[in-house]
Amino acid sequence: MCITSVSAALATTRSGNTPESTDTLVSKDSDFHEMSLLRGCPPKVIWLKRGNCPAKHIAIILRNQAAQIEALSKDPEAVFLLLL
């Protein structure tokens, strides 16, 4: 599932097409982080707190943080992960 905005995420959840608990959003937008604090999960949120940067830098960040991302997916209490 690919959701590109908070309103789309909320509409998807409200429509009954709730993402599975294994779904995780990766975003540079703080709105998704705020949504995860207010609504919980699913979906879990990985917030990349970065300015403009090439997609290859994002891929490197995600690969380097694979252990933290896996821990997020396995922890039923975890809602979001902040990556700087």
CORFEN-V692484 format. One record per residue. N is the residue number from 0. RES is the residue in one small letter. SS is DSSP state (A for helix, B for strand, O for the rest). BURIAL is # if it has 9 or more other C-alpha atoms within 8 Angstrom, else .. Layout:
BEGIN
n->{N/N}
res->{RES/RES}
ss->{SS/SS}
burial->{BURIAL/BURIAL}
END
This chain:
BEGIN
n->{0/1/2/3/4/5/6/7/8/9/10/11/12/13/14/15/16/17/18/19/20/21/22/23/24/25/26/27/28/29/30/31/32/33/34/35/36/37/38/39/40/41/42/43/44/45/46/47/48/49/50/51/52/53/54/55/56/57/58/59/60/61/62/63/64/65/66/67/68/69/70/71/72/73/74/75/76/77/78/79/80/81/82/83}
res->{m/c/i/t/s/v/s/a/a/l/a/t/t/r/s/g/n/t/p/e/s/t/d/t/l/v/s/k/d/s/d/f/h/e/m/s/l/l/r/g/c/p/p/k/v/i/w/l/k/r/g/n/c/p/a/k/h/i/a/i/i/l/r/n/q/a/a/q/i/e/a/l/s/k/d/p/e/a/v/f/l/l/l/l}
ss->{O/O/O/O/O/A/A/A/A/A/A/A/A/A/O/O/O/O/O/O/O/O/O/B/B/B/B/O/O/A/A/A/A/A/A/A/A/A/A/O/O/O/O/B/B/B/B/B/O/O/O/O/O/O/A/A/A/A/A/A/A/A/A/A/O/A/A/A/A/A/A/A/A/A/O/O/O/O/O/B/B/B/B/O}
burial->{./././././#/./#/#/././#/#/././././#/#/././#/#/#/#/./#/./#/././#/#/./#/#/./././#/./#/#/#/#/#/#/#/#/././././././././#/././#/#/././././././#/././#/#/./././././#/#/#/././.}
END
